[in-house]
Amino acid sequence: MAAPGAIIVGPGRNLTDSDDPLHLPYNERNLRAGRIAGQRTMRVRYRDVATPWFHYLSPAPRELAELAHGTGWELADIIYIENSTAHYLATLQQRK
């Protein structure tokens, strides 16, 4: 729920377009399974305590725009951080 004219601003990390050899096999498995390449499954662990496994999405900006399509939101702006195409700040706004 959001007030009319609301804007969402948040950081993102593009793992989809990564050329890191550690990411490529994981991305390819995700695509074969019908998932977004940048989806990760992880859990947080500290000593003998661990969270349940959860999905964490690190989409490319184009994938974020596709995910927003049909929801009443649109990707309004992308600002890349530190001269990198991996780290960005995304702005989503409600469609008018």
N, C-alpha and C positions, 0 to 999 in steps of 0.2 A: 504494500500500500504506500502511496506517495501522494503528496499534494500536487495539484495541477502545476505544471511547469517545473517539476522537480528535475534535478540533475544529479547523476551519480558519477563520482570521480574516484578512480582507484588505480593501483599499480597492476601491471601485468608483466609476465615473462613469457616470451615466445620460445617455447621448446619445439614447436612444430617444424620450424625452418632451421633448426640447429644442424650444423655439420659436425658436431662433436661425435667422435666415434663411439662414445659411451651411450649417446642418446639414440643413434640411428637404429639399432636393432629393436629397442623398446618402441620407438615410433612406428616401425614397420609392423611389429606385432599388433599394436593398437589399430592400425589401419586395416589389417587383415581381419581383425575382430569386429570391425564396423564402428570403432571409436575414433575420436579425434586424436591425432598423433600426439599432441601435447598433454593428454590425460595421464596422470600418474596415480598409482595406488600406493599408499604409504601409511605408516603409523608412527607415532611419537613414542620413544622409549627413553626411560630414565631409570638406571639401575635395574631393579627387578619389576618395574611397573611399565606397562605399555597400553596405549590406547587401542581400541579396535581399528582395523584397517579402514581407510576412507579414501575416496576419490578426490584428487586435487587437479584442477584444470589449469593448464598454462597454454592458452590458445594463441595463435597468431592473430593479429588485429583483424584480418579478413574473416577468420573463423568466429571471432567475437561478434562481428557485424552479422554474420549468418545466424548465430545463436540468438541475437536480439530480434531478428526479422520475425514479424508476426506476433510479437509480445507487447507492442505499444511503445517500445523503446527503439532508439536508433543510435548507432555509434556516431557521435558528433565530431570527435577530435582525438587524435593520437599525438602524443609528444614523446619522442624517443629520449631516453635518459643516457647520459654519459657517452654520446656518440655511438650508441649501440643499437642494433636492430633487435636485440633480445629483450632488453628492459624498456618498458614504456609506461606512460600514464594515459589512461583511457577516460574519456568523458562520454557518458551515455545520457541522452535526454529523451523525454517523452515526446512521442510523435504528436503533432498538432492536428 
